[in-house]
Amino acid sequence: MSSQTRSAFLAEYRAARARGDYDKALEIGLAAIDYDREHPGEPPLMDELRGLHLPAAA
């Protein structure tokens, strides 16, 4: 997945969460799991989604 596509994917997830559209956010999360399973040699997309909910380190 190109870095632009990955960024767009993450932006869509953040936007869905911000709107409170948890059905769409879940759909995106499940797509990330499928993508990770089909592309084991790439950085895990689901890890990036999980990281969006962690507080930043100081």
C-alpha positions, 0 to 999 in steps of 0.5 A: 500500500502506498504511503498516500493510500495508507494516509487516506485510509487512516484519515477516513478512520479518524473522520468516521470516529470524529463523526461518531460513525462507529459502524464505518470505523468498525468496517475500516478496522475489519478491512485493516485486519484483512489487509494485514493478513493478505500482506504479511510483509508490510507494516501492520495497518491495524497497529497504526489504527490502534496507535491513534487511540494511545496518548502521545509519549512526552 
